[in-house]
Amino acid sequence: MAMMSMRICLSHLQLWQIPRTKIHLRKSRSSPGLYASPSIAEYRSSCFCSQQAQTAAHGVLQNKPMVKEIESVGAFQKLPMVMPSVDILSSALKKAKRVSATKGISNIAKRERNKAAKQLDALMKELAVPLRDYFANFPNRKCLHPYERSLIELTLGDGNYEKVLKNVDALRKKVVSTGKEHASLCAKSLSKREAEERLSEGFQRLEEVFNREGKAVDDLLNIAKTLRAMPVVDLETPTLCLVGAPNVGKSSLVRVISTGKPEVCNYPFTTRGILMGHINLGYQNFQITDTPGLLQRRDEDRNNLEKLTLAVLTHLPTAILFVHDLSGECGTSPSDQFTIYKEIKERFSDHIWLDVVSKCDLLQTSPVAYVTEDEDSEHLEMASYRKMGPDGAIRVSVMNEEGLNELKDRVYQMLVAQMDRIKSRSNEDNAEVAT
C-alpha cells in the first residue's frame, strides 16, 4: 500500500515522571526556592464546586433551562501560584511593621496601643489571606475530570491532596485565632511600654505558629508544581495510545511515528510516566501517548505506573495501538503477553484498535525457544499468536524499516476514524442539550 504524504512534527512534548517534576518560576528574594506570585486572574479561573452549585441552584430558582456541561480537562494549568511559607511570612512582617497608628490620637499610651493592635491585625491578615485563597482556589477533586482525579490519586497518594489542603486551612484558623488573641491584649494595654511588649509577644507568637506549621504551605507548593507539570490532554483532539508489556518497543515506535525522542533501553518500565506529544499529519493535528508497560497481574497488584496506563484508557477517548514482542527479548513471555492482550482487548473493546508485532527482524533471523512456556497449555490460538501475533496484526521492524509505511498509513486511518467518533459524540451531546 502506497504511503500517503505525511509530515510529522511533535510540537509539544511533556514527560510526566513520578515523583520528579520541574517548573520554571522566578526566584524568591528571601528563600532559595522558586515561586511565582499569585494573581487575581489566576485565582478566578480555578474550579469551584461551590460556585457551580450556586449557579445550578440559581438556574432552578429562576426556572432557566439547565445546560449540560461537557467534562473537560486542564484544571491543573489553572492552579493558583503558591508562595513558599518563608516568603509569605517575610512579606507579612514587612507590611505589618509599616502600619501606623490612627491619626489624631494625642495620648501616647493610647496611640501606641492603637498602633500595636493594628500591626498585629495586619500581620494576621497578611498571613491568613493567602492561606484562605489557596484553600478556596485549589479545585475540589470531586469537580475534576475523572482522568485528573486518577492522576491526583496515583501521583500524590489517596487522600494526600485533601490532607494538605486541610492542613493549610487549619494553619489559617490558628493564625486568625492567635492574631485576634494578641491584638485584643494589645488593645487593653495601659501604657506605651506594655503595648510594645505585647506587640512583640504577638509578633513572636505568630511567627512561631507559622514557622512550626508552615510546612503545609510548602507541601501545597510542591503539589502545585507536580500537578501543573502534568501533560495537557485535549479531549476534542484524536489521541493514539501505545499499549503493551514493558520493553516491547513502544518508545521506538513513538520515535518512528513522531519526532519525539523517548528513552529506549532494554529493561522494563523505561517509560516512567505518560509521554504526551502532538503529531501533524497534513493539516490535521493529533495527540500521541506512550504509556508504561503492563504486566500480567490483577489490578490490585499493579504499581502506579501500570495504573497510569489504565487511567488513560479508561478516562480518555483514545485509539489503541497494542504492541506485541514475540522475539523473546522484552522479558515478558508470549503467553503472558497474550493474557495481557486478551484482558485489555476485552476491557476496552469499544476503542478503535490496531495490533502491531514489533522486532520482526529478530523473528526472521533467530527463532526463539520459549523454555518458560507450559507446553501442556498450548492450543491453536496460542500457537498462532506465537508465530504471527493476533489476527490482522502488522509486522514491523524499526531496524530494517519493514512495515513502517503501512503502520503510518494505518495510524492515520485510525486517527481520522477517532476524529469522526469524537465529532459524532459531540453532535449527540449538543442534540441532547437542545432537547
Helices and strands as residue ranges (DSSP letters): E 14-15, E 26-27, E 34-35, H 40-44, H 49-61, G 75-78, H 85-97, H 108-137, G 141-143, H 146-156, H 160-187, H 192-213, H 215-228, E 239-244, H 250-257, E 275-281, E 284-290, G 299-301, H 304-315, E 318-325, H 334-347, E 353-358, H 360-365, G 375-377, H 380-388, E 394-395, H 404-434
